[in-house]
Amino acid sequence: MHVNKNYKNIAQSYLFSTIAKKVSEFSSANPDKKIIKLGIGDVTLPLCEAVVNAIKSAADEMGVKETFKGYGPEQGYEFLKESIQKYYASHDINLDNDEIFISDGAKSDLGNILDLFDKDNTVLVPDPVYPVYVDTNTMAGRKIIFINANADNNFLPLPDESLKADIIYLCSPNNPTGAVYNKDQLKKWVDYANKNNAVILFDAAYECFITDKELPRSIYEIEGAKTCAIEFCSFSKMAGFTGTRCGWTVVPKTMIFEEMNLNKMWLRRQTTKFNGVPYIVQKGAQAVFSQEGQKQIAQNLDYYKENAKMISQVLTKHNIWHIGGKHSPYIWLKCPNNMKSWEFFDSLLENAQIVGTPGSGFGANGEGYFRLTSFGSKENTMEAVERLDKFLK
Ligand code: PLP
């Protein structure tokens, strides 16, 4: 037996463990000081009422012989796919039902989709980045190249002719930077991919935070995307499903490479290796698209957006360069006084008892930057903003 030695090449991430260790040491030394966590990437508001009711009634159905469900379709129930199809149609995007695949979240599919591609492909990943893209490809032994996201390009890198990539990851609104591509910028990526026979893996997990109608919520708002882009989306941040687990992936039927149809390949992959998302969960997800559900999740999203606005305002007041926070739960700031990411982390913890995430943990270009998030409670965020105001003076 030979193990997959590529696992030796996965960089050990000490980011969140180091944060936890530093916070725990500070707490032990200062038990009277209240620490506010603005580093969390998980949601804190509970599932909305419409979702909870749908889940409860689906659970009741499962307890009755006549309505009990066993294995469901691997690619998801029609009722949920139809709701998602209508959601896209409300943004003027037409998709066929069988182009939508229900998943147990974006993370699984972002990793699993790589089954469709040969090892011998070059993967392009922006730096800084959500670490899953790099680690999943490292596990598969693929060559990874990076494209710089930095202050010069507002953390939204664009392709140029010198680039040689087969699989391209884009995440907009971005984690960790909160930056959002506009349509012209995405068009450049779509044109690059179509011209160079490349595939774009578009992570739209935060699309629900976009409020500006001019900004694309889906890659399919861009002409030409249906021949080059796969889109990943999630109920996690949209409706608080981080612990409930549901998402979807769109693989257009027009994605044909070397005479193979990626939609058919993904269906084959899913029916072979996946047995579907629980009926109860899919019923909960369907309720997100009901009139009540939409109203209720909008309230939750507004709550987070309000937190983001407060954080952004205090940074603006103190002339701290930052992006994100507007169409994203993430605020990406330049550490004041040219501090390094970890230096700023220590100073913020020591002097204001606020915990954020050092940008350097997301890639080399994150050094000197810092991520704050709006997923905390309103009360804690307000208190953190007051502390930031004093700290930044
Ligand atoms: N994509 C990005 C950019 C994320 O930040 C996250 C989670 O934080 C995910 C995907 C994972 O989403 P899910 O909970 O649907 O697996």
Boltz pocket constraint, residues with backbone or C-beta under 6 A from the ligand:
constraints:
  - pocket:
      binder: B
      contacts: [[A, 41], [A, 104], [A, 105], [A, 106], [A, 107], [A, 108], [A, 130], [A, 171], [A, 173], [A, 174], [A, 175], [A, 203], [A, 205], [A, 233], [A, 234], [A, 235], [A, 236], [A, 241], [A, 242], [A, 246], [A, 247]]
      max_distance: 6.0
